[in-house]
Amino acid sequence: MGLFDGLLGGVIGAEMATVVNGLIEKHGGVQGIVSDLQAKGLGGTVQSWIGTGTNQPVSADQLHQALGSDALAQLAAKIGISPQDLAGKLAQVLPQAIDTLTPHGVVPPT
C-alpha cells in the first residue's frame, strides 16, 4: 500500500487511489505534482484544490497535456484502461485527492 492509499482510498476508491498515489510519488510527492501542474498552466485550478473553497474542475484534455502521453499510458496500462479513460477518471478524482491531501490549504513538504 502506498503512502497515500489509505487516506485516499475512502475518498476516491482503492483502484484510483493507487493510481493517484503512483502519480504523486512519480512527481516526488504532493508538492511535486502541485508544482508541475502549476508550471503546465493549471496554477489557478490547482490552487483551488489546495485552498479551502470550491475545487475548480479540470478537463481530461488539460490533464493529458499537463501530465503527458507517456505518463498516462504507463499508469493506464497498470490498471488495464486506455489513457483517455484514465485522463477522464483523473479529471474527476485528482481535484478531490489534492484537496484531501492539503488540509487547511497547506501543501505538505516533500
Backbone hydrogen bonds, N-H to C=O, Kabsch-Sander energy under -0.5 kcal/mol:
donor,donor_aa,acceptor,acceptor_aa,energy
6,G,2,G,-0.6
8,L,4,F,-2.8
9,G,5,D,-3.0
10,G,6,G,-0.7
11,V,8,L,-1.2
12,I,8,L,-2.8
13,G,8,L,-0.5
13,G,9,G,-1.7
17,A,13,G,-2.2
18,T,14,A,-2.0
19,V,15,E,-1.7
20,V,16,M,-3.1
21,N,17,A,-2.6
22,G,18,T,-2.2
23,L,19,V,-2.4
24,I,20,V,-2.8
25,E,21,N,-2.8
26,K,22,G,-2.4
27,H,23,L,-1.2
28,G,25,E,-1.6
29,G,24,I,-2.9
33,I,29,G,-2.2
34,V,30,V,-2.6
35,S,31,Q,-2.4
36,D,32,G,-2.4
37,L,33,I,-2.7
38,Q,34,V,-2.4
39,A,35,S,-2.4
40,K,36,D,-1.3
41,G,38,Q,-1.5
42,L,37,L,-2.3
43,G,38,Q,-0.7
46,V,42,L,-3.1
47,Q,43,G,-2.5
48,S,44,G,-1.5
49,W,45,T,-1.1
50,I,46,V,-1.7
51,G,47,Q,-2.7
63,L,59,S,-2.1
64,H,60,A,-2.6
65,Q,61,D,-2.4
66,A,62,Q,-2.4
67,L,63,L,-3.1
68,G,64,H,-1.8
72,L,68,G,-1.9
73,A,69,S,-2.6
74,Q,70,D,-2.3
75,L,71,A,-2.2
76,A,72,L,-2.8
77,A,73,A,-2.2
78,K,74,Q,-1.2
79,I,75,L,-0.9
79,I,76,A,-0.7
80,G,76,A,-0.9
81,I,76,A,-2.0
86,L,82,S,-2.4
87,A,83,P,-2.5
88,G,84,Q,-1.9
89,K,85,D,-2.3
90,L,86,L,-3.1
91,A,87,A,-2.1
92,Q,88,G,-1.1
93,V,89,K,-2.2
94,L,90,L,-3.1
97,A,93,V,-2.6
98,I,94,L,-2.8
99,D,95,P,-2.2
100,T,96,Q,-2.5
101,L,97,A,-2.2
102,T,98,I,-0.6
102,T,99,D,-0.8
105,G,102,T,-1.6
106,V,103,P,-1.3
